[in-house]
Amino acid sequence: MPDVQKIQQCVQTCTQGANMLRSAANGINDSRLRDMLTQGAHHIELCIRECDTATKVQ
């Protein structure tokens, strides 16, 4: 069984990072750059889902 507490801490850190990227994207006027930041946040969120799944696998 993976160390669930360590994974949860990592997930929290990554969630904060994704939120920071989305927040930064909201302040960008250049639509290409804003989209790139938003896509980066989305990719982090996909990784977070994988980590959540890993903590539930026995």
N, C-alpha and C positions, 0 to 999 in steps of 0.2 A: 504494500500500500504506500503510495507517495506521501511525503510529508505535507499533509493538507494545509497546515498552518502557514508554511512557507509559500505554498502556491497561492493561498488566499491573500497573503501580503503582497505578492507579486502582482496579482490581479488588481488589487487596490491601487498600486502604483501605476499600473498600465491604464487603468480607468481614469485616473487623474491626468495622465499624459494625453489620452484621447480627448478628454474634456478641454484641456489647455489648447490642443490643436484646433478644436472646433471653435473655441472662443477667439483664438487668434485669427482664424479664417473669417470670422464675422466682421473683423475690422479691416479686411483687405478689399480694396476696390477692384483690383485686377482679377477678373473672373477665372482665368486659367490658374493663377496661383491659389485662389480661394478653393477651387475644385481639387487641386493637388493636395492641399492641406486636409480637406474634408475626406479625400480618399485615403490618406495616411491614417486618419483617425478611424476610418472604417476598417482598415486592415488590422489595426491594433485590436479593435473590438472582435474581429474574427478570431484572432489569437486568444483573446480572453475566453471566448466560447469554448475553444478547444481545451483550454486549461480547466474550465469548469467541468467539462465532460471527463477529463482525466481524473479529477478528484472523485468522480462518482463511479469509476470503473474499479472493480475489485479484483 
